[in-house]
Amino acid sequence: MATFFREEHRGAKVALMGPMTKTFLHAIHDFVGQAGVDIAPFAKGKGKDGVTQERLARFTDSEGILYIGKAQEKFNIDPGHSFPWLMRSSVMCNHFYFYVVDKDFGPLFVKFASYFPYTARICINGHEYAKRKLAFEGIEFEALDNGILSCADPTRL
């Protein structure tokens, strides 16, 4: 990614990563204001799943943004230092977790790193997707927290 940035993206210099990061973070905070959701900092030692389950229990819409979580996690970067080339290193940086409820996929999240190259990861729970599909097709099943105990038509799983 760093090579692409250096050689292809606007012919840009490494020094432009800072302003791009500020713009990216402003866009996240603007989205928070427009969507009317809050940023919930994840406390050290408290699991993200627990926070999400608490909020899911109170969520009444069929789909929408549940909340945005924020956590400091290790991240691989290419620091510029005073060298004209990029070097690999790791730092602690903020990651933003956009937790969403989708009518087809169920609960999912999109995770963004706040440092260049702003990596993103989409995490969809296959069990939740299967539960949604079974319910949509009217097939009876017994759900577990993260799975299915039994199903009236196992071949549909």
Secondary structure in CASP SS format (residue, H / E / C, confidence):
PFRMAT SS
TARGET T0000
AUTHOR 0000-0000-0000
METHOD secondary structure of the structure
MODEL  1
M C 1.00
A H 1.00
T H 1.00
F H 1.00
F H 1.00
R H 1.00
E H 1.00
E C 1.00
H C 1.00
R C 1.00
G C 1.00
A C 1.00
K C 1.00
V H 1.00
A H 1.00
L H 1.00
M H 1.00
G H 1.00
P H 1.00
M H 1.00
T H 1.00
K H 1.00
T H 1.00
F H 1.00
L H 1.00
H H 1.00
A H 1.00
I H 1.00
H H 1.00
D H 1.00
F H 1.00
V H 1.00
G H 1.00
Q H 1.00
A H 1.00
G C 1.00
V C 1.00
D C 1.00
I E 1.00
A E 1.00
P E 1.00
F C 1.00
A C 1.00
K C 1.00
G C 1.00
K C 1.00
G C 1.00
K H 1.00
D H 1.00
G H 1.00
V H 1.00
T H 1.00
Q H 1.00
E H 1.00
R H 1.00
L H 1.00
A H 1.00
R H 1.00
F C 1.00
T C 1.00
D C 1.00
S C 1.00
E C 1.00
G E 1.00
I E 1.00
L E 1.00
Y E 1.00
I E 1.00
G E 1.00
K E 1.00
A E 1.00
Q E 1.00
E E 1.00
K E 1.00
F E 1.00
N E 1.00
I E 1.00
D C 1.00
P C 1.00
G C 1.00
H C 1.00
S C 1.00
F C 1.00
P C 1.00
W C 1.00
L C 1.00
M C 1.00
R C 1.00
S E 1.00
S E 1.00
V E 1.00
M E 1.00
C E 1.00
N E 1.00
H E 1.00
F E 1.00
Y E 1.00
F E 1.00
Y E 1.00
V E 1.00
V E 1.00
D E 1.00
K C 1.00
D C 1.00
F C 1.00
G E 1.00
P E 1.00
L E 1.00
F E 1.00
V E 1.00
K E 1.00
F E 1.00
A E 1.00
S C 1.00
Y C 1.00
F C 1.00
P C 1.00
Y C 1.00
T C 1.00
A E 1.00
R E 1.00
I E 1.00
C E 1.00
I E 1.00
N C 1.00
G H 1.00
H H 1.00
E H 1.00
Y H 1.00
A H 1.00
K H 1.00
R H 1.00
K H 1.00
L H 1.00
A H 1.00
F H 1.00
E C 1.00
G C 1.00
I C 1.00
E C 1.00
F E 1.00
E E 1.00
A E 1.00
L E 1.00
D C 1.00
N C 1.00
G E 1.00
I E 1.00
L E 1.00
S E 1.00
C E 1.00
A C 1.00
D C 1.00
P H 1.00
T H 1.00
R H 1.00
L C 1.00
END
